[in-house]
Amino acid sequence: MSALMLYGMNAVAQKPLTEGWYRFVAKEGTALSSVISGGKTTVQNGETEFRLDATHYYPLKFGVYDVGKAPVSWLYVTPKSGNVYNVRSLDGHYLTSKAASSRTAEQLNILAGGTNSYVTIGDFWTLYNSGEADGARVGGDTGQSDCRYEPIAVTATELAAYDVYTVSITGAAEASEIGLDARVTCTNAANKGIASVYNNGRFIFTAGTTVSASDFKASDVSGYKSAVTVSATNKKVTVTYAKKNNTELLAEVIAEAESTLARSGVGYPKADDAKRTLLATAITVAKAVALPVESDITKLQTALETYCTVTDAGIQMPEDGKVYTLTFRPADKKNGTYRYVNFNGVKLETVATTLEVELPATACFVCHKWMDGKTAKYLLVPAYGKVGGRYLSFQGLSEGYSAGVNDFTVNTLVGVPSTMVTDKSAKNLFGNVYLTFAKRSDTDEQTGVCSISELAGSFGNTTVPRLDGSYTSAVIMREVKGYPNTVTLAAAGNIPGINTIGTFSAPYAALVPEGVKACYVKHLDTDEGESVACTVQLECGKAIPANTGVLLVSTSEEATPVTSAFMVPAAGEERAAVEGNLLSHSAGADKAVPVEENAYVLSKRDGEVAFRQLATDASKRNLKKNKSYLIVPATVGQTTSFRIDFGFDDAAPVRGIRATGRNESRQEVYDISGRRMTGTLKAGIYIQDGKKFIVR
């Protein structure tokens, strides 16, 4: 290594700078005022390079200096002549006068100025507010000549605490963009620099660290295989790429085709689409080739490309009532950041993730689909948490429903004509969709594309779909199985007039399914000495309000008992009025029912469905999400259970849940609408002890 400038710890390096490692600290400049006041004054190497466009990548950012990760702030400076220098980042790229990356040595000026021997760098390094979440990027602006830095040389003492390994990558051709070149990633925790570098990059380990080839993973380069070797003596990591032979290449394409064919769901060809059969046949043919030639590889590649060229008519779209997660993908699949949409209880946000991670419940959204003429439209509501009347819009969440704000269409990104999508190849966009919302609340015209800032993750809208490194509109929608919006209705043979019954609640307003009635318990009363909790049916045609416990029942009026109720979010439907409801709920999350609540849950015992009292043991009072349960006021006498009676006609609009925690010597008689009968029975059908009989 070349001579170092030895000024001691934190010494100011005077002009001219000698060859070696430096860190640069922002000191002056109007454009630097925010980073100086915020304490993020140190120029640092970013873990990834910010892509402005295909020819401009920026590897540096402003951050807080961390002595435990000091090498993150190191740049290597080489004098050329006078005030002209080469400056190289840890990832191996040279830096231009505008702080962009370059594969070749770029000459830039480092000039002293001001009153404290601070320097300007290039033409001129300054704050580029890219909106990135982990720190603003360093860019260049010819108008910012007052932006000055203190160059602090890394001393021999500081350097002795580390082992610096240089990376050599050979055999792989340069990519179409500098940020897409082959790179190698280090997984050794003793690496105190950045995790991933290009050719000529540096890994900086705590001195004495044992480093082996297993600590590194080379990036995938199509058509090539790689090998990593490490020389502890020379402090060098070597990555060698070599072209695969035809057998290896065909095996690679087969694996890619099988993986692609296995994908299903929103954005992918439907299960019965003929394209699936064609690709499956092409895979079978390719597997049967013993000694492949180039044409065998080309045939399967063509079949795969054809399969990925899908249209809206051929892909699976979201379905009514199903639950999905939404993840925005970056333009650079390998090095960019994926972000899923999350409801944090107050607002929508995007959270960095990878495709392998199982997303949390707060990332789940329930879909409602309907047809507007020949166009399918959708809305989404958060599936968990205290949602109330919130709906997804192109700017996040909106309070209350408006067709012009919350309705959206789903479109495949393959074949999109937008010039703001950098790589339009079908394989790159396969499985990705974009959401088109109305931009104004006074129109139903679908004109705004839901997009986010790729680095900051903030919501916005664009006039066309984007996938260009700055903004992304590309969404991966994945179905979530097992969400409890499908309510199982159990047989209710002992309840007069009722075929099946279940409980329900949700954090969103929900439609009452066909063939099902929704009821709630309004008040407690007595009837011939028995405690009765009176039930009221929700007004027909109106939605169940959010965070409201209800009973769902199918009556004997239905020819076929309803055993499963599929609950979907309401949109503009009027919410039913619910007053004095004694049913509480677990909408949106599992619930530990407080011990102080005199709670009863619906259960079946010895063939009898009833509300039964929960145990006082706190460990036995856990309720699954989206259920309802009965709370009996302390003023009501204690009983172990409440049997359920219903009435739905005008003569008996209210019936009840009758206490059965005491002995009964008589069997009540009911007509088929649930009214209890007294006196002489007229001709008709009646129910006694859960069984029907006829009086002629």
C-alpha positions in Angstrom: 0.0 0.0 0.0 1.2 3.5 -0.8 2.5 5.9 1.7 -0.1 7.4 4.1 -0.3 10.9 5.4 0.5 10.7 9.1 -1.1 13.5 10.9 -2.3 11.7 14.0 -5.9 11.0 15.0 -8.4 13.5 13.4 -5.6 15.7 12.1 -6.5 18.1 9.3 -4.8 17.0 6.0 -3.2 20.0 4.3 -3.0 20.4 0.6 -1.7 18.6 -1.4 -3.3 15.3 -0.2 -1.0 12.3 -0.3 -2.1 8.8 -1.4 -4.2 6.9 1.1 -7.5 6.5 2.8 -9.5 9.6 3.9 -12.8 10.5 5.3 -14.5 13.7 4.3 -16.7 15.7 6.7 -19.1 18.4 5.5 -18.3 21.8 7.1 -19.7 24.6 5.1 -22.2 25.4 2.3 -25.8 26.5 2.0 -26.8 23.2 0.3 -25.1 21.3 3.1 -26.9 23.1 6.0 -29.5 20.3 6.5 -26.9 17.5 6.9 -24.7 19.7 9.1 -27.5 20.7 11.4 -28.8 17.1 11.4 -25.4 15.6 12.4 -25.1 13.5 9.2 -21.9 15.2 8.2 -19.7 12.3 7.1 -19.5 11.2 3.5 -20.0 7.4 3.6 -20.2 4.5 1.2 -23.7 3.3 0.6 -24.6 -0.4 0.7 -26.1 0.0 -2.7 -25.6 2.6 -5.4 -28.5 5.0 -6.1 -29.6 4.7 -9.7 -30.7 8.0 -11.2 -30.9 6.6 -14.7 -29.1 4.0 -16.9 -25.9 6.0 -17.0 -25.8 7.6 -13.6 -25.3 5.7 -10.3 -24.3 7.3 -7.0 -22.5 5.3 -4.4 -22.0 7.9 -1.6 -24.3 9.3 1.1 -24.2 11.5 4.1 -24.4 9.8 7.5 -23.3 9.8 11.2 -19.7 8.7 11.8 -19.6 5.4 13.7 -16.1 4.5 15.0 -17.2 0.8 15.2 -17.8 0.9 11.5 -15.2 3.5 10.6 -14.2 2.0 7.2 -17.7 2.7 5.9 -16.6 6.3 5.8 -13.3 5.7 4.0 -12.5 6.7 0.4 -9.1 6.0 -1.3 -7.4 9.1 -2.8 -4.6 9.0 -5.4 -2.8 12.3 -6.4 -2.3 12.8 -10.1 -0.9 16.3 -10.6 -1.3 19.5 -8.7 -4.8 19.6 -7.3 -6.1 16.7 -9.5 -6.9 13.4 -7.9 -8.5 10.0 -8.4 -11.0 9.1 -5.7 -12.4 5.5 -5.3 -15.2 4.2 -3.2 -15.1 1.0 -1.2 -17.3 -0.8 -3.8 -14.4 -0.4 -6.4 -15.9 2.3 -8.6 -14.1 5.6 -9.3 -15.9 8.8 -8.5 -16.6 11.6 -11.0 -16.6 15.3 -10.3 -20.3 15.0 -9.8 -19.8 12.0 -7.3 -21.2 9.5 -9.8 -19.7 6.0 -10.3 -17.2 5.2 -13.1 -15.5 2.0 -14.2 -12.4 4.0 -15.3 -10.3 6.5 -13.4 -11.8 9.9 -13.3 -9.8 13.0 -12.5 -11.3 15.6 -10.2 -10.1 18.7 -8.4 -9.8 18.9 -4.6 -9.2 22.6 -3.9 -8.5 24.3 -0.6 -10.8 27.2 0.3 -12.4 29.2 3.1 -10.6 30.0 6.3 -9.9 26.6 7.8 -8.2 24.8 4.9 -11.4 23.0 4.1 -11.7 21.8 0.5 -14.2 21.7 -2.3 -14.4 18.3 -4.2 -15.1 18.0 -7.9 -17.6 20.3 -9.5 -19.0 20.4 -6.7 -19.9 17.5 -4.3 -23.0 18.5 -2.4 -26.3 17.1 -1.1 -28.5 15.3 -3.6 -31.9 14.9 -1.9 -32.8 11.5 -3.4 -35.3 10.9 -0.7 -33.5 7.8 0.4 -34.5 6.4 3.8 -31.0 5.8 5.1 -29.4 9.1 4.3 -29.3 11.7 1.5 -27.0 10.9 -1.4 -23.9 12.8 -2.4 -24.2 14.4 -5.8 -22.7 17.2 -7.8 -23.8 20.7 -8.7 -21.7 23.3 -10.5 -23.5 26.1 -8.6 -22.5 24.8 -5.1 -18.9 26.0 -4.9 -19.4 27.0 -1.3 -19.8 23.4 -0.2 -16.6 22.5 1.7 -15.3 19.5 3.5 -12.6 18.7 6.1 -10.4 15.8 4.7 -9.3 13.6 7.6 -6.5 11.1 6.8 -6.7 7.6 8.1 -3.6 7.2 10.2 -1.3 4.2 10.2 -2.5 3.4 13.7 -6.1 3.4 12.6 -5.3 1.3 9.6 -3.3 -1.3 11.6 -6.6 -2.3 13.3 -7.9 -3.8 10.0 -7.0 -6.2 7.2 -7.9 -4.8 3.8 -8.8 -7.3 1.1 -8.9 -6.3 -2.5 -11.4 -7.9 -4.9 -10.6 -9.1 -8.4 -13.5 -10.2 -10.7 -12.7 -11.6 -14.1 -14.5 -13.5 -16.9 -17.8 -11.7 -16.8 -18.6 -9.1 -19.4 -19.6 -5.6 -18.4 -23.3 -5.2 -17.9 -25.5 -2.7 -19.8 -25.4 -0.5 -16.7 -22.5 0.0 -14.3 -24.7 -0.8 -11.3 -25.6 -4.2 -12.8 -22.0 -5.4 -13.1 -20.9 -8.7 -11.4 -20.3 -8.2 -7.7 -19.5 -10.3 -4.7 -21.1 -10.1 -1.2 -19.4 -10.9 2.1 -21.3 -12.5 4.9 -18.5 -12.4 7.5 -19.6 -10.3 10.5 -16.0 -9.0 11.0 -16.3 -7.1 7.7 -16.5 -3.4 8.9 -17.0 -1.9 5.4 -19.9 -2.4 3.1 -21.3 -5.9 2.3 -21.2 -6.0 -1.5 -18.5 -4.7 -3.9 -17.6 -4.7 -7.6 -14.3 -5.4 -9.3 -11.4 -3.6 -7.4 -13.6 -3.1 -4.4 -12.3 -3.6 -0.8 -13.5 -5.6 2.1 -12.1 -4.4 5.4 -12.0 -6.9 8.3 -11.0 -6.6 11.9 -7.3 -7.4 12.0 -6.5 -11.1 12.4 -9.9 -12.3 11.0 -9.8 -15.7 9.3 -11.4 -15.3 5.9 -12.4 -18.2 3.6 -14.2 -18.6 0.3 -17.4 -19.6 2.1 -17.6 -16.1 3.4 -18.4 -14.8 -0.1 -21.1 -15.2 -2.7 -20.7 -14.0 -6.3 -23.7 -12.5 -8.0 -25.5 -14.6 -10.7 -24.5 -13.8 -14.3 -26.7 -15.4 -16.9 -24.8 -18.1 -18.8 -21.8 -18.1 -16.4 -20.7 -20.1 -13.4 -18.4 -18.6 -10.8 -15.7 -19.7 -8.4 -14.3 -17.7 -5.4 -10.8 -18.1 -3.9 -9.2 -16.2 -1.1 -5.5 -15.5 -0.4 -4.8 -14.5 3.2 -1.2 -13.8 2.3 -2.0 -11.4 -0.5 -5.2 -10.1 1.2 -7.1 -10.8 -2.0 -10.5 -12.2 -3.0 -10.7 -13.5 -6.5 -14.0 -14.2 -8.3 -13.6 -16.1 -11.7 -16.5 -16.4 -14.1 -16.5 -19.0 -16.8 -19.1 -19.7 -19.5 -21.3 -22.8 -19.0 -21.5 -25.5 -21.5 -24.7 -26.4 -23.4 -25.7 -29.1 -20.9 -25.3 -26.6 -18.1 -27.1 -23.8 -20.0 -30.1 -26.0 -20.9 -30.3 -27.1 -17.3 -30.3 -23.5 -16.2 -33.1 -22.6 -18.6 -35.2 -25.7 -17.6 -34.9 -24.7 -13.9 -36.0 -21.1 -14.8 -38.9 -22.4 -16.9 -40.1 -24.8 -14.2 -39.8 -22.0 -11.5 -41.8 -19.6 -13.8 -44.5 -22.2 -14.5 -44.9 -22.9 -10.8 -45.9 -19.3 -10.1 -49.6 -18.7 -9.8 -52.0 -16.0 -8.6 -52.6 -12.4 -9.5 -50.5 -11.3 -12.5 -49.8 -14.9 -13.7 -51.6 -17.0 -16.4 -54.8 -18.5 -15.1 -54.7 -22.2 -14.0 -56.5 -23.3 -17.2 -54.7 -21.1 -19.6 -53.4 -23.0 -22.7 -50.0 -21.3 -22.3 -49.3 -23.4 -19.3 -49.7 -26.6 -21.2 -47.5 -25.3 -24.0 -44.7 -24.4 -21.7 -45.0 -27.6 -19.7 -44.7 -29.5 -23.0 -41.6 -27.5 -24.0 -40.0 -28.3 -20.7 -40.7 -32.1 -21.1 -39.1 -32.0 -24.6 -36.0 -30.2 -23.4 -35.5 -32.6 -20.5 -35.5 -35.5 -23.0 -32.4 -34.0 -24.9 -29.3 -36.0 -24.1 -26.6 -33.9 -25.8 -28.1 -30.4 -26.2 -27.0 -28.0 -29.0 -27.6 -24.3 -29.1 -31.0 -24.7 -30.9 -32.4 -26.8 -28.0 -31.6 -24.0 -25.6 -33.1 -21.4 -27.9 -36.3 -23.3 -28.4 -37.0 -23.5 -24.6 -36.0 -19.8 -24.2 -38.4 -18.8 -26.9 -41.2 -20.9 -25.3 -40.5 -19.2 -21.9 -40.5 -15.8 -23.4 -43.8 -16.5 -25.2 -45.3 -17.8 -21.9 -44.3 -14.6 -20.1 -45.9 -12.4 -22.8 -49.3 -12.3 -21.0 -52.2 -9.9 -21.5 -54.9 -8.7 -19.1 -57.3 -11.1 -20.6 -55.1 -14.1 -19.9 -53.9 -13.4 -16.4 -55.4 -14.2 -13.0 -57.0 -11.0 -11.4 -57.8 -10.5 -7.7 -61.0 -12.2 -6.5 -63.8 -10.9 -4.4 -63.4 -11.5 -0.7 -59.8 -12.9 -0.9 -56.9 -11.4 1.1 -53.7 -10.2 -0.5 -50.4 -8.6 0.3 -49.0 -5.9 -2.0 -45.2 -5.6 -2.5 -43.6 -2.9 -4.7 -40.6 -4.3 -6.6 -37.5 -2.3 -7.5 -36.2 -1.8 -11.1 -33.0 -3.6 -10.1 -34.3 -7.0 -8.8 -30.8 -8.1 -7.6 -29.7 -5.0 -5.7 -32.8 -2.9 -5.2 -35.2 -2.8 -2.2 -38.6 -4.5 -2.2 -41.2 -2.7 -0.1 -44.5 -4.1 1.2 -47.6 -2.0 2.0 -48.3 -2.1 5.7 -51.1 -0.6 7.9 -49.4 0.5 11.1 -52.7 1.2 12.9 -52.8 4.9 11.8 -51.7 5.1 8.2 -50.3 3.2 5.3 -46.5 2.9 5.0 -44.1 0.8 3.0 -41.5 -1.4 4.7 -38.3 -2.8 3.2 -38.4 -6.6 2.7 -37.3 -9.5 0.6 -39.5 -11.9 -1.4 -38.5 -14.8 0.9 -39.9 -13.2 4.1 -43.4 -14.0 5.3 -45.2 -10.7 5.7 -47.0 -9.8 8.9 -50.8 -9.6 9.4 -50.6 -5.9 9.1 -49.7 -6.3 5.4 -52.9 -8.1 4.5 -55.8 -6.4 2.7 -59.3 -7.8 1.9 -60.5 -7.3 -1.7 -63.9 -6.4 -3.0 -64.5 -6.8 -6.7 -67.4 -5.9 -8.9 -68.1 -5.3 -12.6 -68.6 -1.8 -13.9 -69.9 -2.7 -17.3 -67.2 -4.9 -18.8 -64.5 -3.4 -16.5 -63.6 -5.2 -13.3 -63.0 -2.7 -10.4 -61.7 -3.3 -7.0 -61.2 -1.8 -3.6 -59.0 -2.9 -0.7 -59.3 -2.5 3.1 -56.8 -3.5 5.8 -57.6 -6.9 7.1 -56.2 -6.3 10.6 -56.2 -3.6 13.2 -58.6 -0.8 14.0 -59.5 0.0 10.4 -63.0 1.6 10.7 -63.9 3.3 7.4 -60.5 3.4 5.8 -59.9 2.3 2.2 -56.8 2.1 0.1 -56.2 5.1 -2.3 -53.3 6.1 -4.5 -51.9 8.3 -1.7 -52.3 5.7 1.0 -55.5 5.5 3.1 -58.6 7.6 2.8 -61.3 8.1 5.5 -64.6 6.9 4.1 -65.4 5.5 0.7 -65.5 7.5 -2.5 -65.8 5.8 -5.9 -63.6 8.4 -7.4 -60.8 7.9 -4.9 -60.9 4.3 -3.8 -62.0 2.2 -6.8 -59.1 1.0 -8.9 -58.3 -1.3 -11.9 -55.6 -3.9 -12.0 -53.4 -4.1 -15.1 -50.5 -6.3 -16.2 -47.2 -4.5 -16.6 -46.2 -6.7 -19.5 -46.5 -4.8 -22.8 -47.0 -1.4 -21.1 -46.0 1.4 -23.5 -44.7 3.7 -20.8 -41.3 5.2 -21.5 -40.7 5.3 -17.8 -40.3 1.5 -17.6 -36.6 0.9 -18.2 -36.6 -2.8 -19.0 -39.8 -3.7 -20.8 -38.9 -7.4 -21.5 -41.7 -9.8 -20.7 -39.5 -11.9 -18.4 -38.6 -8.8 -16.4 -42.2 -7.7 -15.9 -43.9 -11.1 -15.7 -46.2 -11.4 -12.7 -46.2 -7.7 -12.0 -49.3 -5.5 -12.1 -50.0 -1.9 -11.5 -53.0 -0.2 -9.9 -54.8 2.7 -11.6 -56.9 5.0 -9.3 -59.0 8.0 -10.0 -56.9 11.1 -9.3 -59.8 13.3 -8.2 -62.8 12.7 -6.0 -65.1 14.4 -8.5 -64.6 11.9 -11.3 -64.6 8.1 -11.9 -62.0 8.4 -14.6 -59.1 6.0 -13.8 -56.1 8.2 -14.5 -53.7 8.0 -11.6 -51.2 5.2 -11.2 -50.3 4.2 -7.7 -46.5 4.5 -7.3 -43.9 4.9 -4.6 -40.5 6.5 -4.4 -38.2 3.4 -4.8 -35.7 4.5 -2.1 -37.9 6.5 0.4 -41.0 4.3 0.0 -43.3 7.3 0.1 -46.7 7.1 -1.7 -47.6 9.2 -4.7 -49.2 9.0 -8.1 -47.8 9.1 -11.6 -49.5 9.7 -14.9 -48.0 6.5 -16.4 -46.6 3.3 -14.9 -43.0 3.7 -13.8 -40.2 1.3 -13.1 -37.1 3.3 -13.6 -35.1 3.3 -10.4 -36.6 6.5 -9.0 -40.2 5.4 -8.8 -41.9 2.1 -9.1 -45.5 1.2 -9.9 -44.8 -2.5 -10.2 -46.8 -4.5 -7.6 -46.6 -8.2 -6.7 -50.0 -9.3 -5.3 -49.9 -12.5 -3.3 -52.9 -14.3 -1.9 -52.9 -15.0 1.8 -54.6 -18.2 2.9 -56.5 -18.7 6.1 -57.9 -15.3 6.8 -61.1 -15.6 8.8 -63.5 -13.8 6.5 -65.1 -17.2 5.6 -67.4 -17.9 8.5 -68.4 -21.5 9.2 -72.0 -21.8 10.2 -72.6 -24.8 12.4 -75.8 -26.8 12.5 -78.3 -25.4 15.1 -80.8 -28.2 15.4 -82.0 -27.2 18.9 -82.8 -23.6 17.9 -86.3 -23.2 16.5 -86.4 -21.9 12.9 -82.6 -21.8 12.5 -80.6 -24.1 10.3 -77.1 -22.9 10.9 -75.4 -20.2 13.1 -72.0 -18.5 13.6 -70.5 -15.4 15.0 -68.6 -12.6 13.1 -67.0 -9.2 13.3 -64.4 -7.5 11.1 -62.3 -4.3 11.3 -64.1 -3.2 8.1 -67.8 -2.9 7.1 -69.0 -6.1 5.5 -71.8 -7.2 3.2 -74.3 -9.7 4.5 -74.1 -12.8 2.2 -77.0 -14.0 0.3 -79.1 -16.5 2.2 -77.9 -15.3 5.6 -79.4 -13.0 8.2 -77.3 -10.8 10.6 -78.5 -10.1 14.1 -77.3 -8.6 17.3 -78.3 -8.8 21.0 -79.9 -5.5 22.0 -81.2 -5.9 25.6 -82.0 -8.3 28.4 -85.5 -9.0 29.6 -87.5 -11.6 31.4 -90.2 -13.9 30.0 -92.2 -16.0 32.3 -89.4 -16.0 34.9 -86.7 -16.7 32.4 -83.8 -14.4 31.4 -84.0 -13.4 27.7 -81.5 -11.5 25.7 -83.5 -10.1 22.8 -82.0 -10.3 19.3 -82.6 -7.8 16.5 -82.0 -8.4 12.8 -80.0 -5.9 10.9 -82.0 -4.1 8.3 -82.0 -6.0 5.0 -79.8 -4.6 2.3 -77.5 -2.7 4.7 -73.9 -3.6 5.6 -72.6 -4.8 8.9 -70.7 -1.8 10.5 -67.0 -2.2 11.2 -66.0 -3.4 14.6 -69.4 -4.8 15.4 -70.2 -8.2 16.7 -73.1 -10.1 15.1 -74.7 -13.5 14.8 -75.0 -14.9 11.3 -77.8 -17.4 10.7 -79.6 -19.2 8.0 -83.2 -20.0 8.7 -85.5 -22.8 7.9 -86.8 -20.7 5.0 -83.7 -21.6 3.1 -84.1 -24.8 1.1 -80.4 -25.6 1.6 -78.7 -24.7 4.9 -75.9 -22.2 4.5 -72.8 -23.7 6.0 -70.2 -21.1 4.9 -70.6 -17.3 4.7 -68.0 -15.5 2.6 -67.7 -12.0 4.0 -66.5 -9.2 1.7 -65.9 -5.5 2.4 -68.7 -3.0 1.8 -68.1 -0.1 -0.4 -70.7 2.7 -0.8 -73.5 0.5 0.8 -75.3 2.1 3.8 -74.3 0.8 7.2 -77.0 -0.7 9.3 -77.9 1.1 12.5 -76.8 -0.9 15.5 -77.8 0.5 18.9 -77.2 -1.1 22.4 -75.4 -4.1 21.1 -74.5 -6.6 23.9 -72.2 -8.5 21.5 -68.6 -7.5 21.7 -66.0 -8.5 19.1 -62.4 -9.4 18.3 -62.3 -7.6 15.0 -58.9 -7.5 13.3 -56.9 -9.3 16.0 -57.0 -12.2 18.4 -58.3 -11.1 21.7 -57.7 -11.9 25.3 -61.2 -11.3 26.8 -60.8 -9.3 30.0 -61.6 -11.3 33.2 -63.8 -8.4 34.4 -66.1 -9.0 31.5 -69.0 -11.5 32.2 -68.4 -13.1 28.8 -70.2 -15.9 27.0 -69.1 -17.6 23.7 -71.1 -19.6 21.2 -70.4 -23.3 21.5 -72.0 -26.7 20.9 -72.2 -29.3 23.7 -74.3 -32.5 23.7 -75.9 -31.3 20.4 -77.0 -28.0 21.8 -75.7 -24.7 20.5 -75.7 -22.0 23.1 -73.7 -19.1 24.5 -71.7 -20.5 27.4 -69.9 -18.6 30.1 -66.1 -18.3 29.7 -63.9 -19.6 32.5 -62.3 -17.0 34.8 -58.9 -18.5 34.1 -57.2 -15.8 31.9 -55.4 -18.5 29.9 -58.8 -19.8 28.8 -60.2 -16.6 27.6 -58.5 -16.2 24.2 -60.7 -15.5 21.3 -59.7 -15.8 17.6 -59.9 -12.7 15.4 -63.1 -11.7 13.7 -65.5 -13.4 16.2 -68.2 -12.0 18.5 -69.2 -12.9 22.0 -71.9 -12.0 24.5 -71.3 -9.7 27.5 -73.9 -10.0 30.2 -74.1 -7.0 32.6 -73.3 -7.7 36.3 -76.8 -6.6 37.2 -78.2 -9.8 35.6 -78.3 -13.0 37.6 -75.6 -15.5 37.0 -76.3 -18.5 34.7 -74.0 -20.9 33.0 -75.4 -20.6 29.5 -78.0 -18.8 27.3 -80.0 -20.8 24.8 -80.8 -19.0 21.6 -84.3 -18.3 20.1 -85.0 -16.1 17.0 -88.0 -14.5 15.4 -87.9 -12.7 12.0 -91.4 -11.8 11.1 -93.3 -8.6 11.7 -95.4 -10.2 14.5 -92.3 -11.1 16.4 -89.4 -9.0 15.2 -87.4 -9.6 18.4 -86.7 -12.9 20.0 -84.2 -13.9 22.5 -81.4 -15.9 24.0 -83.0 -17.7 27.0 -81.1 -18.6 30.1 -80.8 -22.4 30.5 -78.6 -22.6 33.6 -81.7 -24.0 35.6 -83.9 -27.1 35.3 -86.9 -27.0 32.8 -89.9 -29.3 33.1 -91.7 -28.4 30.0 -90.9 -28.5 26.3 -91.8 -25.2 24.5 -93.6 -25.3 21.1 -92.7 -22.9 18.3 -94.1 -22.1 14.9 -91.5 -22.2 12.0 -90.9 -18.5 12.3 -89.7 -19.0 15.9 -92.8 -17.7 17.8 -93.5 -19.6 21.0 -97.1 -21.0 21.0 -99.6 -21.2 23.8 -103.1 -22.7 24.0 -104.6 -24.9 21.3 -102.5 -25.3 18.2 -104.1 -24.6 14.8 -103.3 -26.7 11.7 -99.7 -26.2 10.6 -96.0 -27.1 11.1 -94.5 -26.6 14.5 -91.2 -27.3 16.3 -90.8 -28.9 19.7 -87.5 -30.0 21.3 -85.7 -29.2 18.0 -88.0 -31.5 16.0 -90.8 -30.6 13.5 -94.3 -32.0 13.7 -97.6 -31.4 11.9 -101.0 -30.5 13.3 -103.8 -31.4 10.8 
